[in-house]
Amino acid sequence: MRPGTSYGDIVAGLFAAVGICSSLYERQQSGKGQFIDISMLDCQVAVLENALARYFATGEVPRPLGTRHPSATPFQAFPTKDGWLVVAIFGGNETQWPLFCSAIGHPEWIDDPHFQTSWSRTQHIHILEPAIAEAMRQKTTQEWLDELLPMGIPCGPVNTIDKVVADPHIQHRKMLVELPHPRIGSWKYPNTPIRLSRTPGGVRTSPPELGEHTEEILTGWLGLSPQEVRRLQQEGVV
């Protein structure tokens, strides 16, 4: 299943930010700077976590699993009458499984020795997955949320983008900001997810136009004179 975002680009950017912070901290100790080498491929290998652990532990080559978790069951998206719902019953909390069995109309699974642990359920996913999917199709996503959440069963809807931007929690967290744009009037952008208590940040301006800050950087940061900047512009350097 293809991820719905530019996974490699974003992960590399996050690791680059961590690398910069680490280098700045080290500079406080040594007084020296250093080059930071960030590879997009390296970053993607670094977050393979479960797949690498399983391969080195068992020799198993992971195969495509759709939306489900490789070792926890049920932990995946199931179709409902009008959409999809993710059910996330993880290992270590077996009190949720009997409640879920009763909710979907399969109380006989509660005492079945094949389904007593998350791992044993994963080993019998070929039995459970189609049966759970069939049960989940009998109600709408909201009906399942109203039933499962009060029982303490972790679950949530698979939202389309229009539902994401309208979500009350997203709006309360101010994760979308509307800013003026020089050419299109105004535009909505995702806000920063990093919230600092004393020095809160945020997205304050639209992305710059091509070359918008070139002169400011050349004169302010690099110390070039306005005449030198004009010469570079005339020569097509900037």
Phi and psi in degrees as GROMACS dihedral restraints (atoms count N, CA, C in turn):
[ dihedral_restraints ]
;  ai    aj    ak    al  type     phi  dphi    fc
    3     4     5     6     1   -72.2    20    10
    4     5     6     7     1   131.5    20    10
    6     7     8     9     1   -66.6    20    10
    7     8     9    10     1   152.7    20    10
    9    10    11    12     1   -89.3    20    10
   10    11    12    13     1    22.9    20    10
   12    13    14    15     1  -148.4    20    10
   13    14    15    16     1   168.7    20    10
   15    16    17    18     1   -79.6    20    10
   16    17    18    19     1    77.0    20    10
   18    19    20    21     1   -56.7    20    10
   19    20    21    22     1   -52.5    20    10
   21    22    23    24     1   -62.3    20    10
   22    23    24    25     1   -42.0    20    10
   24    25    26    27     1   -64.5    20    10
   25    26    27    28     1   -46.6    20    10
   27    28    29    30     1   -68.5    20    10
   28    29    30    31     1   -43.7    20    10
   30    31    32    33     1   -62.7    20    10
   31    32    33    34     1   -40.8    20    10
   33    34    35    36     1   -63.2    20    10
   34    35    36    37     1   -40.1    20    10
   36    37    38    39     1   -63.8    20    10
   37    38    39    40     1   -40.2    20    10
   39    40    41    42     1   -65.6    20    10
   40    41    42    43     1   -44.5    20    10
   42    43    44    45     1   -64.9    20    10
   43    44    45    46     1   -35.8    20    10
   45    46    47    48     1   -61.8    20    10
   46    47    48    49     1   -41.7    20    10
   48    49    50    51     1   -63.2    20    10
   49    50    51    52     1   -41.8    20    10
   51    52    53    54     1   -64.4    20    10
   52    53    54    55     1   -40.5    20    10
   54    55    56    57     1   -62.4    20    10
   55    56    57    58     1   -41.5    20    10
   57    58    59    60     1   -62.8    20    10
   58    59    60    61     1   -46.1    20    10
   60    61    62    63     1   -61.8    20    10
   61    62    63    64     1   -41.3    20    10
   63    64    65    66     1   -63.8    20    10
   64    65    66    67     1   -42.2    20    10
   66    67    68    69     1   -66.0    20    10
   67    68    69    70     1   -41.1    20    10
   69    70    71    72     1   -64.3    20    10
   70    71    72    73     1   -38.9    20    10
   72    73    74    75     1   -64.9    20    10
   73    74    75    76     1   -43.0    20    10
   75    76    77    78     1   -64.7    20    10
   76    77    78    79     1   -34.6    20    10
   78    79    80    81     1   -63.2    20    10
   79    80    81    82     1   -31.4    20    10
   81    82    83    84     1   -64.8    20    10
   82    83    84    85     1   -28.4    20    10
   84    85    86    87     1   -84.9    20    10
   85    86    87    88     1   -42.2    20    10
   87    88    89    90     1  -101.0    20    10
   88    89    90    91     1   -21.6    20    10
   90    91    92    93     1    77.2    20    10
   91    92    93    94     1     9.8    20    10
   93    94    95    96     1  -119.9    20    10
   94    95    96    97     1   146.7    20    10
   96    97    98    99     1   -92.5    20    10
   97    98    99   100     1   174.0    20    10
   99   100   101   102     1  -159.6    20    10
  100   101   102   103     1   158.4    20    10
  102   103   104   105     1   -77.1    20    10
  103   104   105   106     1   146.8    20    10
  105   106   107   108     1  -115.4    20    10
  106   107   108   109     1   120.3    20    10
  108   109   110   111     1  -104.5    20    10
  109   110   111   112     1   111.1    20    10
  111   112   113   114     1  -120.3    20    10
  112   113   114   115     1   120.9    20    10
  114   115   116   117     1  -109.2    20    10
  115   116   117   118     1   132.7    20    10
  117   118   119   120     1   -60.5    20    10
  118   119   120   121     1   -38.7    20    10
  120   121   122   123     1   -65.1    20    10
  121   122   123   124     1   -45.5    20    10
  123   124   125   126     1   -56.8    20    10
  124   125   126   127     1   -42.1    20    10
  126   127   128   129     1   -64.3    20    10
  127   128   129   130     1   -38.7    20    10
  129   130   131   132     1   -70.2    20    10
  130   131   132   133     1   -35.8    20    10
  132   133   134   135     1   -66.1    20    10
  133   134   135   136     1   -37.2    20    10
  135   136   137   138     1   -63.5    20    10
  136   137   138   139     1   -24.9    20    10
  138   139   140   141     1  -106.6    20    10
  139   140   141   142     1    18.8    20    10
  141   142   143   144     1   -74.0    20    10
  142   143   144   145     1   -13.5    20    10
  144   145   146   147     1    22.4    20    10
  145   146   147   148     1   -88.9    20    10
  147   148   149   150     1   -61.2    20    10
  148   149   150   151     1   -41.5    20    10
  150   151   152   153     1   -64.1    20    10
  151   152   153   154     1   -44.6    20    10
  153   154   155   156     1   -66.3    20    10
  154   155   156   157     1   -42.7    20    10
  156   157   158   159     1   -60.9    20    10
  157   158   159   160     1   -43.7    20    10
  159   160   161   162     1   -66.2    20    10
  160   161   162   163     1   -40.2    20    10
  162   163   164   165     1   -65.9    20    10
  163   164   165   166     1   -46.0    20    10
  165   166   167   168     1   -71.4    20    10
  166   167   168   169     1   -27.8    20    10
  168   169   170   171     1   -82.0    20    10
  169   170   171   172     1   -36.6    20    10
  171   172   173   174     1  -124.9    20    10
  172   173   174   175     1   -12.6    20    10
  174   175   176   177     1    81.1    20    10
  175   176   177   178     1     1.1    20    10
  177   178   179   180     1   -72.2    20    10
  178   179   180   181     1   131.6    20    10
  180   181   182   183     1   -93.1    20    10
  181   182   183   184     1   110.4    20    10
  183   184   185   186     1   -59.7    20    10
  184   185   186   187     1   143.3    20    10
  186   187   188   189     1  -114.1    20    10
  187   188   189   190     1   165.8    20    10
  189   190   191   192     1   -57.9    20    10
  190   191   192   193     1   133.7    20    10
  192   193   194   195     1  -118.7    20    10
  193   194   195   196     1     6.6    20    10
  195   196   197   198     1    69.4    20    10
  196   197   198   199     1  -128.8    20    10
  198   199   200   201     1   -97.6    20    10
  199   200   201   202     1    -2.4    20    10
  201   202   203   204     1   -85.0    20    10
  202   203   204   205     1   156.8    20    10
  204   205   206   207     1   -75.5    20    10
  205   206   207   208     1   144.1    20    10
  207   208   209   210     1   -71.3    20    10
  208   209   210   211     1   -20.6    20    10
  210   211   212   213     1  -135.2    20    10
  211   212   213   214     1     3.2    20    10
  213   214   215   216     1  -123.1    20    10
  214   215   216   217     1   137.0    20    10
  216   217   218   219     1  -144.2    20    10
  217   218   219   220     1   134.0    20    10
  219   220   221   222     1   -83.9    20    10
  220   221   222   223     1   129.1    20    10
  222   223   224   225     1  -148.8    20    10
  223   224   225   226     1    79.4    20    10
  225   226   227   228     1  -170.4    20    10
  226   227   228   229     1   177.4    20    10
  228   229   230   231     1   -89.5    20    10
  229   230   231   232     1   132.7    20    10
  231   232   233   234     1  -118.8    20    10
  232   233   234   235     1   144.9    20    10
  234   235   236   237     1   -72.9    20    10
  235   236   237   238     1   138.8    20    10
  237   238   239   240     1  -110.8    20    10
  238   239   240   241     1  -173.1    20    10
  240   241   242   243     1   -63.9    20    10
  241   242   243   244     1   -29.2    20    10
  243   244   245   246     1  -132.1    20    10
  244   245   246   247     1    12.1    20    10
  246   247   248   249     1   177.7    20    10
  247   248   249   250     1  -138.9    20    10
  249   250   251   252     1  -137.6    20    10
  250   251   252   253     1   149.1    20    10
  252   253   254   255     1  -135.6    20    10
  253   254   255   256     1   131.2    20    10
  255   256   257   258     1   -89.6    20    10
  256   257   258   259     1   125.0    20    10
  258   259   260   261     1  -107.3    20    10
  259   260   261   262     1   129.8    20    10
  261   262   263   264     1  -129.8    20    10
  262   263   264   265     1    73.8    20    10
  264   265   266   267     1   -93.2    20    10
  265   266   267   268     1   107.8    20    10
  267   268   269   270     1   -96.5    20    10
  268   269   270   271     1   162.7    20    10
  270   271   272   273     1   -65.2    20    10
  271   272   273   274     1   151.7    20    10
  273   274   275   276     1    99.2    20    10
  274   275   276   277     1   -14.0    20    10
  276   277   278   279     1  -129.6    20    10
  277   278   279   280     1    80.2    20    10
  279   280   281   282     1   -82.7    20    10
  280   281   282   283     1     1.9    20    10
  282   283   284   285     1   -74.0    20    10
  283   284   285   286     1   -23.2    20    10
  285   286   287   288     1   -76.6    20    10
  286   287   288   289     1   -32.6    20    10
  288   289   290   291     1   -60.6    20    10
  289   290   291   292     1   -49.6    20    10
  291   292   293   294     1   -59.9    20    10
  292   293   294   295     1   -38.0    20    10
  294   295   296   297     1   -63.7    20    10
  295   296   297   298     1   -41.2    20    10
  297   298   299   300     1   -66.5    20    10
  298   299   300   301     1   -41.4    20    10
  300   301   302   303     1   -58.2    20    10
  301   302   303   304     1   -44.7    20    10
  303   304   305   306     1   -65.8    20    10
  304   305   306   307     1   -39.0    20    10
  306   307   308   309     1   -65.2    20    10
  307   308   309   310     1   -35.7    20    10
  309   310   311   312     1   -95.2    20    10
  310   311   312   313     1     6.7    20    10
  312   313   314   315     1    83.6    20    10
  313   314   315   316     1    26.1    20    10
  315   316   317   318     1  -129.0    20    10
  316   317   318   319     1    61.7    20    10
  318   319   320   321     1   -65.4    20    10
  319   320   321   322     1   -19.0    20    10
  321   322   323   324     1   -66.1    20    10
  322   323   324   325     1   -19.1    20    10
  324   325   326   327     1   -75.4    20    10
  325   326   327   328     1   -19.4    20    10
  327   328   329   330     1   -59.8    20    10
  328   329   330   331     1   -41.7    20    10
  330   331   332   333     1  -103.0    20    10
  331   332   333   334     1     4.6    20    10
  333   334   335   336     1   -69.3    20    10
  334   335   336   337     1   122.6    20    10
  336   337   338   339     1   -62.3    20    10
  337   338   339   340     1   -20.6    20    10
  339   340   341   342     1   -74.1    20    10
  340   341   342   343     1   -16.0    20    10
  342   343   344   345     1  -122.4    20    10
  343   344   345   346     1    25.7    20    10
  345   346   347   348     1   -80.1    20    10
  346   347   348   349     1   -24.3    20    10
  348   349   350   351     1  -127.7    20    10
  349   350   351   352     1   163.3    20    10
  351   352   353   354     1   -60.7    20    10
  352   353   354   355     1   -40.4    20    10
  354   355   356   357     1   -69.4    20    10
  355   356   357   358     1   -40.0    20    10
  357   358   359   360     1   -66.5    20    10
  358   359   360   361     1   -34.0    20    10
  360   361   362   363     1   -67.1    20    10
  361   362   363   364     1   -37.3    20    10
  363   364   365   366     1   -63.7    20    10
  364   365   366   367     1   -37.6    20    10
  366   367   368   369     1   -67.1    20    10
  367   368   369   370     1   -19.9    20    10
  369   370   371   372     1  -115.9    20    10
  370   371   372   373     1    32.2    20    10
  372   373   374   375     1   -61.2    20    10
  373   374   375   376     1   -29.0    20    10
  375   376   377   378     1   -64.6    20    10
  376   377   378   379     1   -22.4    20    10
  378   379   380   381     1   -89.1    20    10
  379   380   381   382     1   -45.3    20    10
  381   382   383   384     1   -74.8    20    10
  382   383   384   385     1   -43.2    20    10
  384   385   386   387     1   -57.7    20    10
  385   386   387   388     1   -51.6    20    10
  387   388   389   390     1   -65.9    20    10
  388   389   390   391     1   -33.9    20    10
  390   391   392   393     1   -70.3    20    10
  391   392   393   394     1   -41.7    20    10
  393   394   395   396     1   -65.3    20    10
  394   395   396   397     1   -42.4    20    10
  396   397   398   399     1   -59.6    20    10
  397   398   399   400     1   -41.9    20    10
  399   400   401   402     1   -64.6    20    10
  400   401   402   403     1   -40.4    20    10
  402   403   404   405     1   -67.0    20    10
  403   404   405   406     1   -39.9    20    10
  405   406   407   408     1   -68.1    20    10
  406   407   408   409     1   -26.2    20    10
  408   409   410   411     1   -69.7    20    10
  409   410   411   412     1   -11.3    20    10
  411   412   413   414     1   -80.1    20    10
  412   413   414   415     1   -13.4    20    10
  414   415   416   417     1  -134.1    20    10
  415   416   417   418     1   161.3    20    10
  417   418   419   420     1   -75.4    20    10
  418   419   420   421     1   165.5    20    10
  420   421   422   423     1   -58.4    20    10
  421   422   423   424     1   -45.5    20    10
  423   424   425   426     1   -65.4    20    10
  424   425   426   427     1   -37.4    20    10
  426   427   428   429     1   -62.1    20    10
  427   428   429   430     1   -41.1    20    10
  429   430   431   432     1   -66.9    20    10
  430   431   432   433     1   -41.0    20    10
  432   433   434   435     1   -60.0    20    10
  433   434   435   436     1   -44.7    20    10
  435   436   437   438     1   -63.4    20    10
  436   437   438   439     1   -28.4    20    10
  438   439   440   441     1   -89.8    20    10
  439   440   441   442     1   -43.6    20    10
  441   442   443   444     1   -82.2    20    10
  442   443   444   445     1   -40.0    20    10
  444   445   446   447     1   -61.2    20    10
  445   446   447   448     1   -44.0    20    10
  447   448   449   450     1   -62.8    20    10
  448   449   450   451     1   -21.2    20    10
  450   451   452   453     1   -82.5    20    10
  451   452   453   454     1    -7.1    20    10
  453   454   455   456     1    85.4    20    10
  454   455   456   457     1    18.2    20    10
  456   457   458   459     1   -91.3    20    10
  457   458   459   460     1   119.2    20    10
  459   460   461   462     1   -64.4    20    10
  460   461   462   463     1   123.7    20    10
  462   463   464   465     1  -161.6    20    10
  463   464   465   466     1   160.9    20    10
  465   466   467   468     1  -166.2    20    10
  466   467   468   469     1   154.3    20    10
  468   469   470   471     1   -75.3    20    10
  469   470   471   472     1   152.0    20    10
  471   472   473   474     1   -88.8    20    10
  472   473   474   475     1   103.8    20    10
  474   475   476   477     1   -87.1    20    10
  475   476   477   478     1   142.1    20    10
  477   478   479   480     1   -76.4    20    10
  478   479   480   481     1   164.0    20    10
  480   481   482   483     1   -62.6    20    10
  481   482   483   484     1   -32.5    20    10
  483   484   485   486     1   -66.4    20    10
  484   485   486   487     1   -33.0    20    10
  486   487   488   489     1   -76.0    20    10
  487   488   489   490     1   -30.4    20    10
  489   490   491   492     1   -62.5    20    10
  490   491   492   493     1   -49.9    20    10
  492   493   494   495     1   -69.9    20    10
  493   494   495   496     1   -22.1    20    10
  495   496   497   498     1   -93.1    20    10
  496   497   498   499     1    -3.4    20    10
  498   499   500   501     1   -62.8    20    10
  499   500   501   502     1   129.0    20    10
  501   502   503   504     1   -57.9    20    10
  502   503   504   505     1   -35.9    20    10
  504   505   506   507     1   -67.4    20    10
  505   506   507   508     1   -42.7    20    10
  507   508   509   510     1   -61.8    20    10
  508   509   510   511     1   -41.6    20    10
  510   511   512   513     1   -68.7    20    10
  511   512   513   514     1   -39.8    20    10
  513   514   515   516     1   -63.6    20    10
  514   515   516   517     1   -36.6    20    10
  516   517   518   519     1   -80.4    20    10
  517   518   519   520     1    -1.7    20    10
  519   520   521   522     1    54.3    20    10
  520   521   522   523     1    46.4    20    10
  522   523   524   525     1   -82.3    20    10
  523   524   525   526     1    -4.4    20    10
  525   526   527   528     1  -126.9    20    10
  526   527   528   529     1   129.0    20    10
  528   529   530   531     1  -123.5    20    10
  529   530   531   532     1   142.7    20    10
  531   532   533   534     1  -105.0    20    10
  532   533   534   535     1   125.7    20    10
  534   535   536   537     1  -129.6    20    10
  535   536   537   538     1   151.9    20    10
  537   538   539   540     1   -69.6    20    10
  538   539   540   541     1   145.2    20    10
  540   541   542   543     1  -125.4    20    10
  541   542   543   544     1   137.4    20    10
  543   544   545   546     1   -63.9    20    10
  544   545   546   547     1   -21.3    20    10
  546   547   548   549     1  -114.8    20    10
  547   548   549   550     1   -25.3    20    10
  549   550   551   552     1  -119.3    20    10
  550   551   552   553     1    10.3    20    10
  552   553   554   555     1    90.4    20    10
  553   554   555   556     1   -74.5    20    10
  555   556   557   558     1  -152.1    20    10
  556   557   558   559     1   158.6    20    10
  558   559   560   561     1  -153.0    20    10
  559   560   561   562     1   148.4    20    10
  561   562   563   564     1   -97.0    20    10
  562   563   564   565     1   138.9    20    10
  564   565   566   567     1  -130.8    20    10
  565   566   567   568     1   152.4    20    10
  567   568   569   570     1   -70.6    20    10
  568   569   570   571     1   135.8    20    10
  570   571   572   573     1   -80.7    20    10
  571   572   573   574     1   170.0    20    10
  573   574   575   576     1   -70.1    20    10
  574   575   576   577     1   136.9    20    10
  576   577   578   579     1   -83.3    20    10
  577   578   579   580     1    -2.2    20    10
  579   580   581   582     1   -91.6    20    10
  580   581   582   583     1   117.0    20    10
  582   583   584   585     1  -114.8    20    10
  583   584   585   586     1   111.4    20    10
  585   586   587   588     1   -97.6    20    10
  586   587   588   589     1   135.5    20    10
  588   589   590   591     1   -70.6    20    10
  589   590   591   592     1   -36.7    20    10
  591   592   593   594     1   -96.2    20    10
  592   593   594   595     1   -34.7    20    10
  594   595   596   597     1  -128.6    20    10
  595   596   597   598     1    68.4    20    10
  597   598   599   600     1   -63.4    20    10
  598   599   600   601     1   136.0    20    10
  600   601   602   603     1  -101.4    20    10
  601   602   603   604     1  -164.7    20    10
  603   604   605   606     1   161.8    20    10
  604   605   606   607     1   166.6    20    10
  606   607   608   609     1   -82.1    20    10
  607   608   609   610     1   118.4    20    10
  609   610   611   612     1  -112.6    20    10
  610   611   612   613     1   -20.1    20    10
  612   613   614   615     1  -135.6    20    10
  613   614   615   616     1   158.7    20    10
  615   616   617   618     1   -71.2    20    10
  616   617   618   619     1   159.3    20    10
  618   619   620   621     1   -56.0    20    10
  619   620   621   622     1   139.4    20    10
  621   622   623   624     1   -67.8    20    10
  622   623   624   625     1   150.7    20    10
  624   625   626   627     1   -68.5    20    10
  625   626   627   628     1   160.7    20    10
  627   628   629   630     1   -60.5    20    10
  628   629   630   631     1   120.1    20    10
  630   631   632   633     1    80.1    20    10
  631   632   633   634     1     6.3    20    10
  633   634   635   636     1   -59.2    20    10
  634   635   636   637     1   -37.4    20    10
  636   637   638   639     1  -109.2    20    10
  637   638   639   640     1    13.4    20    10
  639   640   641   642     1   -58.7    20    10
  640   641   642   643     1   -51.3    20    10
  642   643   644   645     1   -64.4    20    10
  643   644   645   646     1   -39.5    20    10
  645   646   647   648     1   -60.9    20    10
  646   647   648   649     1   -41.9    20    10
  648   649   650   651     1   -71.1    20    10
  649   650   651   652     1   -42.7    20    10
  651   652   653   654     1   -65.4    20    10
  652   653   654   655     1   -39.1    20    10
  654   655   656   657     1   -85.5    20    10
  655   656   657   658     1   -41.8    20    10
  657   658   659   660     1   -79.8    20    10
  658   659   660   661     1   -43.2    20    10
  660   661   662   663     1   -90.5    20    10
  661   662   663   664     1   -41.2    20    10
  663   664   665   666     1   -98.1    20    10
  664   665   666   667     1    -8.0    20    10
  666   667   668   669     1    77.1    20    10
  667   668   669   670     1    17.1    20    10
  669   670   671   672     1   -74.6    20    10
  670   671   672   673     1   150.6    20    10
  672   673   674   675     1   -81.8    20    10
  673   674   675   676     1   160.2    20    10
  675   676   677   678     1   -56.5    20    10
  676   677   678   679     1   -35.0    20    10
  678   679   680   681     1   -65.5    20    10
  679   680   681   682     1   -40.7    20    10
  681   682   683   684     1   -65.8    20    10
  682   683   684   685     1   -38.2    20    10
  684   685   686   687     1   -64.2    20    10
  685   686   687   688     1   -44.5    20    10
  687   688   689   690     1   -61.2    20    10
  688   689   690   691     1   -38.6    20    10
  690   691   692   693     1   -64.1    20    10
  691   692   693   694     1   -42.2    20    10
  693   694   695   696     1   -63.3    20    10
  694   695   696   697     1   -37.7    20    10
  696   697   698   699     1   -66.9    20    10
  697   698   699   700     1   -41.4    20    10
  699   700   701   702     1   -65.3    20    10
  700   701   702   703     1   -33.2    20    10
  702   703   704   705     1   -84.4    20    10
  703   704   705   706     1    -2.5    20    10
  705   706   707   708     1    77.7    20    10
  706   707   708   709     1    15.1    20    10
  708   709   710   711     1   -73.2    20    10
  709   710   711   712     1   -40.9    20    10
